């Protein structure tokens, strides 16, 4: 029997989830809910209804898992507890520092309703989180480093677009090769944010805008750019559309450690992603997590979980026998 999936929010991530569901024969898309005009959306999957978000509660008995595709800043802190009282839910909340409070709110709502909620699914947090936990468990004497990119940071790009005089922008996070290689060699260097990443900004400015002011505001923006070496390029809207339309990303989690009685042997663990499409890959992770949530809920689990609580076998469409035969 297929797992019936619904999507709330049909932006880049929602479209990525739709494509992922279509690739998995054991999943089916039952509905898409949107805060926009449903008539304005055109799905790639035939026969799937597009409905106003307000209609979602009426579908509680027709959906196995609801995948929330809103943003972490303002959407998911409200939506996840709200919908976890009605559905088994998966989200991709990615504000690392606020995960504990998001977990607590979602857990309270899901437990009260007897539902299962899986939060912070994706690749970081998510797959990178798993890599860090595995590596720390195996190499207790060591040090982690996470490098992101080269890829488009949608949050940083949005921060640039909020500057007066900016019409559009893309920001690329770029790992510094020397830092990556030093960690790979097991040197465990002391690295600052500036040592680890560069930031490249491609900006479309309004006609007559003060370019020096825009560049200064970007480079001095707290938390986003002030701790990094940042370059700003002003280009036309046509150039941005031609050369920067995609949403690639990726990165690596590395842990260097030592083993042996005297720590004489260096060991390095590395997990790397190279993504042509960040939202499509993240959508694929969410689809696999929806499969896991359905199985875990059928096994009687409830409350809030993260990917650290999900056994690998729950994520896979394969049976235990198939997993043992082909993946061990």
Legacy VTK file of the C-alpha trace (Angstrom):
# vtk DataFile Version 3.0
C-alpha trace
ASCII
DATASET POLYDATA
POINTS 328 float
0.000 0.000 0.000
1.397 3.407 -0.952
2.170 6.184 1.496
-0.095 9.124 0.741
1.899 12.370 0.791
0.612 15.938 0.888
2.723 19.067 0.418
2.108 22.385 2.151
3.860 25.157 0.217
4.688 24.919 -3.476
7.874 26.928 -3.948
11.270 25.538 -4.936
11.239 22.981 -2.130
7.637 21.927 -2.705
8.387 21.307 -6.369
11.440 19.293 -5.320
9.287 17.112 -3.089
6.797 16.566 -5.917
9.587 15.368 -8.219
10.955 13.070 -5.504
7.574 11.489 -4.808
7.227 10.752 -8.538
10.512 8.785 -8.416
9.341 6.489 -5.603
6.750 3.861 -6.562
5.719 3.313 -2.933
4.780 6.993 -2.476
1.929 8.947 -4.030
1.059 12.625 -4.002
-2.456 13.066 -2.656
-2.760 16.857 -2.461
-0.911 20.174 -2.468
-1.934 22.960 -0.099
-0.966 26.564 -0.741
-1.417 30.045 0.715
-1.485 31.412 -2.844
-4.406 31.217 -5.245
-4.722 27.453 -5.955
-5.879 28.201 -9.508
-2.538 29.890 -10.201
-0.497 26.717 -9.561
0.214 24.081 -12.176
1.555 20.740 -10.925
3.618 18.276 -12.931
1.703 15.342 -11.403
-1.641 14.802 -13.162
-4.851 14.476 -11.201
-3.579 15.926 -7.905
-5.803 18.606 -6.354
-4.344 21.979 -5.379
-6.206 23.412 -2.412
-6.084 26.418 -0.119
-4.066 25.852 3.039
-7.200 26.430 5.094
-8.696 23.248 3.618
-5.920 20.993 4.937
-7.655 19.939 8.197
-10.498 18.386 6.217
-7.973 16.013 4.616
-6.608 14.591 7.861
-8.050 11.128 7.185
-6.910 11.051 3.547
-3.198 11.764 4.084
-0.533 9.624 5.738
2.190 12.293 5.991
2.167 16.051 5.459
5.467 17.560 4.277
5.857 21.212 5.250
7.836 23.225 2.704
7.784 26.658 4.316
10.697 28.725 5.538
12.440 28.348 8.876
12.368 32.023 9.811
8.618 32.551 10.201
6.644 29.668 8.619
7.756 26.463 10.316
7.853 27.711 13.930
4.089 28.242 13.567
3.142 25.585 11.023
4.894 22.551 12.480
3.156 22.573 15.888
-0.108 23.608 14.224
-0.182 20.745 11.724
1.404 18.184 14.063
-1.889 18.267 15.933
-3.641 16.981 12.803
-1.141 14.975 10.722
2.063 13.010 10.893
4.464 15.742 9.767
7.926 16.197 8.221
9.714 19.551 8.080
13.129 20.943 7.111
13.609 23.491 9.914
17.256 24.548 9.580
17.944 27.310 12.105
20.442 25.238 14.106
20.455 27.369 17.252
16.663 27.233 17.548
16.187 23.497 16.978
15.761 22.682 20.705
12.871 25.121 21.132
11.325 24.083 17.804
11.577 20.441 18.896
9.874 21.204 22.213
6.933 22.987 20.576
6.448 20.286 17.942
6.819 17.488 20.503
4.139 18.933 22.772
1.662 19.290 19.911
2.349 15.877 18.391
2.202 14.018 21.723
-1.085 15.652 22.658
-2.585 14.488 19.342
-0.905 11.068 19.205
0.918 12.067 16.015
4.531 11.660 14.886
6.563 14.677 13.802
10.035 14.500 12.207
11.811 17.877 12.146
14.984 19.347 10.666
15.230 16.872 7.790
17.468 17.688 4.844
21.219 17.689 4.463
22.283 20.192 7.122
20.674 19.671 9.534
19.925 16.102 8.536
22.471 13.997 6.683
25.365 16.154 7.888
24.049 15.744 11.437
24.214 11.967 11.050
27.759 12.212 9.687
28.842 14.279 12.683
27.276 11.869 15.192
28.755 8.772 13.546
32.216 10.326 13.301
32.188 11.589 16.900
31.099 8.201 18.203
33.874 6.436 16.288
36.648 9.001 16.871
36.091 10.466 20.357
39.555 12.036 20.283
39.217 14.455 17.370
37.703 17.579 15.898
34.847 18.342 13.467
34.768 20.854 10.640
31.853 21.523 8.290
32.344 23.263 4.953
29.413 24.485 2.854
29.472 25.083 -0.885
30.393 26.043 -3.424
26.736 26.915 -3.664
23.946 29.465 -3.478
22.919 30.469 0.027
19.251 31.395 -0.295
19.212 33.076 3.124
22.223 35.264 2.374
20.859 36.099 -1.064
17.603 37.203 0.529
19.498 39.357 3.043
21.186 41.223 0.177
17.869 41.732 -1.614
16.530 43.525 1.466
19.134 46.307 1.086
17.750 49.537 -0.349
18.575 49.839 -4.044
19.016 46.083 -4.648
16.651 44.514 -7.174
17.989 40.942 -7.071
21.027 39.031 -5.865
22.729 35.667 -5.526
25.289 34.857 -2.855
27.688 31.940 -3.184
29.361 30.367 -0.176
32.822 29.141 -1.232
35.055 26.885 0.896
38.732 27.900 1.008
40.682 24.962 -0.482
43.709 25.331 1.814
41.496 24.997 4.884
39.703 21.940 3.513
42.976 20.234 2.619
44.498 20.952 6.037
41.542 19.259 7.721
41.721 16.335 5.293
45.385 15.844 6.250
44.317 15.498 9.862
46.094 18.628 11.045
43.110 19.874 13.104
43.876 23.567 12.490
42.224 26.321 14.500
39.976 27.933 11.883
37.887 31.105 12.075
34.874 31.647 9.787
37.121 33.853 7.619
39.645 31.028 7.335
37.017 28.542 6.123
34.789 30.323 3.600
34.633 33.171 1.105
31.424 34.892 0.086
30.770 35.946 -3.523
27.851 38.300 -4.207
26.295 38.988 -7.598
23.984 41.978 -7.336
21.487 43.707 -9.620
21.132 47.303 -8.459
18.428 49.787 -9.314
19.333 52.490 -11.801
21.083 55.344 -10.025
21.581 53.400 -6.786
24.632 54.169 -4.650
26.813 51.148 -5.438
29.479 52.019 -2.864
26.856 52.161 -0.104
25.317 48.844 -1.185
28.723 47.146 -1.205
29.565 48.599 2.196
26.237 47.464 3.688
26.784 43.963 2.363
30.338 43.599 3.637
29.522 44.950 7.095
26.254 43.056 7.617
26.475 41.377 11.046
26.424 37.559 11.136
26.038 37.295 7.357
29.160 38.891 5.886
31.196 40.833 8.442
33.202 37.758 9.503
34.154 36.784 5.955
36.203 38.035 3.026
33.421 39.109 0.670
33.476 40.198 -2.966
30.592 42.097 -4.565
29.957 42.106 -8.329
27.311 44.362 -9.869
25.699 42.860 -12.970
22.573 43.278 -15.076
19.322 41.395 -14.525
19.938 39.622 -17.831
23.353 38.407 -16.670
21.913 37.195 -13.369
19.169 35.257 -15.157
21.638 33.818 -17.652
24.512 32.870 -15.352
23.001 32.434 -11.881
19.540 30.936 -12.306
20.363 27.586 -10.719
20.436 26.628 -7.048
23.504 24.392 -6.680
24.981 23.637 -3.276
26.735 21.004 -1.226
29.571 20.695 1.215
31.527 18.359 3.456
31.610 17.200 7.039
35.080 16.138 8.138
36.350 14.783 11.426
40.019 14.253 12.073
40.937 12.066 15.009
43.535 9.725 16.425
43.525 6.074 17.476
45.941 3.794 19.263
47.308 3.765 22.802
49.400 6.866 22.209
47.233 8.484 19.521
49.892 7.662 16.967
47.581 7.048 14.025
45.592 9.814 12.330
42.153 8.943 10.981
39.836 11.106 8.901
36.128 10.694 8.191
34.586 12.699 5.350
31.024 12.943 4.055
30.564 15.082 0.944
27.622 16.267 -1.152
27.747 17.940 -4.584
24.297 19.126 -5.608
23.071 20.552 -8.898
19.790 21.460 -7.195
19.622 22.100 -3.468
15.770 22.120 -3.293
15.410 18.940 -5.357
17.920 17.073 -3.205
16.363 18.368 0.003
12.963 17.364 -1.360
14.311 13.868 -1.950
15.450 13.652 1.675
12.019 14.812 2.851
10.292 12.158 0.720
12.418 9.392 2.248
11.713 10.805 5.701
7.974 10.756 4.991
8.267 7.027 4.263
10.052 6.567 7.589
7.465 8.600 9.488
4.621 6.513 8.093
6.333 3.277 9.142
7.327 4.599 12.555
3.795 5.845 13.213
2.349 2.477 12.245
4.756 0.926 14.755
3.150 3.071 17.457
5.622 5.940 17.780
4.470 9.484 18.500
5.884 12.838 19.520
8.752 14.649 17.838
11.857 13.004 16.390
14.879 14.055 14.356
16.910 12.143 11.792
19.183 11.075 14.654
16.277 8.923 15.901
15.491 7.264 12.555
16.943 3.850 11.800
18.305 3.653 8.226
15.964 0.785 7.389
12.933 3.013 8.018
14.091 5.373 5.238
14.551 2.741 2.558
11.839 1.263 0.324
13.681 -2.065 0.522
12.710 -4.897 2.834
15.060 -5.999 5.579
15.971 -9.058 3.509
16.821 -6.871 0.502
18.886 -4.504 2.618
20.910 -7.360 4.121
21.486 -8.927 0.706
22.520 -5.802 -1.178
23.727 -3.067 1.185
25.606 -4.734 4.058
LINES 1 329
328 0 1 2 3 4 5 6 7 8 9 10 11 12 13 14 15 16 17 18 19 20 21 22 23 24 25 26 27 28 29 30 31 32 33 34 35 36 37 38 39 40 41 42 43 44 45 46 47 48 49 50 51 52 53 54 55 56 57 58 59 60 61 62 63 64 65 66 67 68 69 70 71 72 73 74 75 76 77 78 79 80 81 82 83 84 85 86 87 88 89 90 91 92 93 94 95 96 97 98 99 100 101 102 103 104 105 106 107 108 109 110 111 112 113 114 115 116 117 118 119 120 121 122 123 124 125 126 127 128 129 130 131 132 133 134 135 136 137 138 139 140 141 142 143 144 145 146 147 148 149 150 151 152 153 154 155 156 157 158 159 160 161 162 163 164 165 166 167 168 169 170 171 172 173 174 175 176 177 178 179 180 181 182 183 184 185 186 187 188 189 190 191 192 193 194 195 196 197 198 199 200 201 202 203 204 205 206 207 208 209 210 211 212 213 214 215 216 217 218 219 220 221 222 223 224 225 226 227 228 229 230 231 232 233 234 235 236 237 238 239 240 241 242 243 244 245 246 247 248 249 250 251 252 253 254 255 256 257 258 259 260 261 262 263 264 265 266 267 268 269 270 271 272 273 274 275 276 277 278 279 280 281 282 283 284 285 286 287 288 289 290 291 292 293 294 295 296 297 298 299 300 301 302 303 304 305 306 307 308 309 310 311 312 313 314 315 316 317 318 319 320 321 322 323 324 325 326 327
